[in-house]
Structure formats: C-alpha cells, structure tokens
Amino acid sequence: MQVLTSSSASDCLASASFPGGTPSSALPAALSPLAAVSIGGAVSLYVDQPSGYGVAALGASSTPVPLWTSDRPAFGTAAAVDDDGNVYAIGCIAARFLDGDCYVARAPASSIASIGAYQYYVGSERWSPRIEDAWPMTSGATAVDVVPLPSLGRWLMAYAGPLGTTIIVRSGLSLQGPWSAPIPVAQCDLADGDMFCTDVRLHPALAAPPGSIAVSYAIASLSPDAGARQAQDPAAWWSRLAALPLPPLP
C-alpha cells in the first residue's frame, strides 16, 4: 500500500487569500462542524454540540437546532442530498472493542431541522420513524465519509478504524448500501508508532490525478506526552491533504 505522504493542510492554505481578510469561524466556539449540505442554494451544517448533535443554517443566524442526544450515533458526520430532495445523515457510534456501527437517517430537505421528519434505515430497503429501530448499515468505524462517484454509478465510503493507521474504502450502490467488503488502500503519514489517523474526509471537488480522489485526515495519539511532542514538532501533527489512489471498485 502507498503511504500518503503529502503537504499538510496548513501548508496548502498558507498562501491562500480570502475576501475580507483572515477567515473566522461562522459558528460559536462550543460547536464543532460536521457535514454540510446545500439545499436550494442555502447551506445547512450538521454540528456536534455539548448536548448532542444538531443542524444550523449558515447565514444571518447560526444558532443550531438540537436533533439527537449525545448517546445516539453522531448523525451528520457525513451527509448528502439525493435527486428526490431527501437529506441523508450518516452517524456512527462506538461498539465492541475498537469497532463501531454506522447508521443512516433521512428527512425531506425542507424539514432538515425537524427531528420528527427523520426516518431511520432498518435494512432491506425499509425505514422506520423510530430511532430505536435503526439497524447498522455497516460497521468498522466510529466515523466515515461518503461521496458519490457519478461516473461509476457508485458511492464511495472512506474511513480509518479506531486507533487505525490505514485508510479503508468501500463502494455501495446507495447511501444505505449494500456496501462492499473493506478495501485497505493507503497508510497514513505518521511520524511515530503511537500515532493514528482519524477524521478521514473525501474532497471530490479538489483536483486529483486520474484514478484518485483528494482526501484529508487528522493525526492523533493517546500517549500522555502527546501534547508536549506536538508543541516541539507541530508539522508532524498537522492534518494531511493527499491524493488517495482508488482500487478497482466492486
């Protein structure tokens, strides 16, 4: 497998210019952005907030609407809008040892901020309005990203398993699957043996060589001295942005 050595995301943005000067966050400090969807030209952003997970419309007000409590899957980690005007929000949650289960919720785009409008995939092309009925559409990760590959008529999923050092992809016929078996495609660029990669994100809008797709990932460690080491060598811990070679997809 190829090692994804690349410039850090910080390096790639170092020479960028932004209208209006230095960019600032459009969200309050207590919120962490998840996936965004564009609906009729308006952007809505799923967020991780202290009480759980919600959605905010980016614009004059970015006050989030709470949707799911923090004991539920992190719906909105990946999201997309289909041709029928439905929003799909994918969320995963830790399960078993170094494993996770991922679920799919959907709602009409016009009701993205209404928890009562969401249905949950329960398998065999069936959906339920009860979150308690939700069934995992795949396992293996506590966070995934999913993007369409229109030229192949497939969806692409990418992730790194808990404490993993390898980026894994799967292909599916729809957002809820069925998904192919896991395909390890590349090793993360990690300086030390206790590091692992996380927060894998796909960026199909960025230019990449034929047969590949732009991917970013963060670097982390659970070692007690990680903070001190990061202060000594920040570049080794910066998020990476690279071209991910795609294998033949089933």
N, C-alpha and C positions, 0 to 999 in steps of 0.2 A: 504494500500500500504506500501511496505517496504521503510524505509529511507536508502539512500545509504551512510551510514557511512563507511569510509574506510581510508586507508593511503593516504596522499597527493601524487601526482605525484613526488614531490620533495623528499619525504621520500623514494619512490620506487627506485629512481635513486641515492640516497645518497651513496650507496656502490658499484655502478657500475664502472667498469673500461673500459676505452676507448683506443684503439690502438692509439699511437701517442700522448697521453696526453689529456688534457682537450679539449672537443669539442668546435668548434667555428662555427658560422653561415656560411653557404655556399652562403648567399645572402647579398647584400648591406643592410644597416640599414633602408633605406627608403621602403623596400619591406616587406610585410607580407605574409608568405606562406599559401596557401590554400590546395587543394588536390593534390596528386601526382599520376601519372600513370607510369607503366613500359611497354615499347614498345620495343620488341626485345632485352631486357636486358639493355636498356637505360632508365633512369628516367627523366620524364618531370614534372615540378611542375607549377601548376597554382598559380598566385601571385596577391595580392592586392597592387597596387602601387598608387602614388599620382594622376595620371591621369586616373585611372580606373583599369581594370583587364587584365592580360596578361598571358603568359606562358614562362617558361625558361627551357632550357635543363641543367640539373645539370652535371657538368664536368669541362672542362678547362675554359669555359666561362659561367657565369650565367646571362648574360645580357638578360632581358626579352623582348619578342616581344609583343607590345601592341595589344590587340584584341577588348576590349569593353570599352567604356567610363563609368565614374562613375555613370551616370544617368541610366545605364542599370542594370538588375539583376546581382548579383555577381557570374557570371558563373565560375565554377571551385571550388566552396566551397565544393562540392562533385563531384567525377569523377570516371569513370570505363571504362574498355575496354571489348568489347564483343567478342564472338567467331568469328565474321566475320571481326574483325580488325577495328572496329569503336570505337572512343573515345566519351563517353557521358559526358558532363559537366552540372551539375545542379547548378542553381543560383536562389536566392530569392531576393525579394525587398519588402520594407515596403509598406503596402496597408491598407487603412481604419484605424480604431483605434485599436492599439495593435493587429495587424494582419499582414500577409504578403502573397504574392503569389510566388510560385516556378515554374520555367521553366526548360526545357531541351534543350540543344544544342548538336549536334553531328557532327563529321567530321571523315574522314578516318584517321587512326592513322598516316599515312605517311604525312598528311597535318595538324597536330595538331596546327602548328604555322601560318596557313594561314586563315585569317578571312573569305575570300571568299569561303572556303571549308565547312563552317559550315551551317547546316540546323537547323531549329527550329520546335519543336513539336507544331502542331496546332490542335491536337485532332483527334480521330477516325483513329488512325494509319497513319496519314498524316503528312508530313513535308514540310516546306517552306524555301527557301533560304533567305527570308526577315525576319529580326528580328521583324519588326513591326507586322507580322502576328502571332507571338508566342502567345500561349494560356496556361494559368496556368495548370500544371498537378496536383497540389494540393495547398492548402492554409493552413494557421495556424501558419506559422513561417517565420522569416527573415533569417534563416539558418538551413539546415538539413544535415544529413549524411546518406549515403545509402551504404549498402554492400550486397553481395549475400549470400544466405543460400542454398548451393547446395543440401544438404540432404533433404531439404523441397521443392526444386523447387520454391523458393520464393526469393524476395528481401526484405530486412529489412530497414526501414527508422526510424530514431530517431531524436528527437529534443526537445527543450523546447520553448514554445511560448514566445513572447516578454514580458519581466519582469516576466516570469514564474518561478515557484518553483517545477514543476513536469516534469519528463521525460516522453515523449509520444512516442509510436511506432506505425507504420503502416506496413502492408505487401502488396506486389504487385507482379504481375506476370512478370513485366518487369520494366526497369528503368523509363519509362514514365507512368507506371501504367497499368490498373486502380489500385488505392490504397484503402485499407480497411479504415473503419472509424477509427478515432483516439482512441488509447487504452492507458490511463494513467497507468503507471507501477510502478513508484517509485518517492518518494520525494527526492529532493536534500538535502544534508547535509549542512544546512545553520545555522549560529550562531545567526543571528539577523533577525527581521521581515522585514527590508527594503532590505535585500539581495535577489538576484535572480540568477538563473543558466543560463549559456549561453555557446556557443561553444561546444555543445554536439558532441562527436566523438566516433564512434564504432571501436573496435580493435579486429577483429576476429582472428588475428594471435597470440594473447596472450592467455595463458591457462586460462580457466574459468571452474567452476563446470558444470556438465551436466545440460542442460536446461537453461543456462545463457550465456551471452556474455560480454566481457570486454568493459567498457565504461568510458570515461573521460568527465569532464565538468569543466568549469571555473565558478568563483563566482564573482559577481559584485554588485554594489549599485550606485544609483544616488544621494544619500544623500550628502549634501555639506561637511560633516565631514568624508566621507568615507576614504579619504587619510590618515587623522590623525589616524583613528581607525586601518587601515591596518598597519601603522607603529608600533602601540602599540601591535598588535597581528597578525603577518604575517601568522601564521599557519591557522587561521580561513579563510583566503582569498586565500590560495594556491589551485591550481587545484586539483580535486579529481580523483582517478582512482579506479573503483569498478567493481564488478560482477553484471550485470543487469539481473535479472530473466526475462525470456521470457514467456509471457502468451501463451495459445493456439492461433495460428495464423490462421485467416480465409484464 
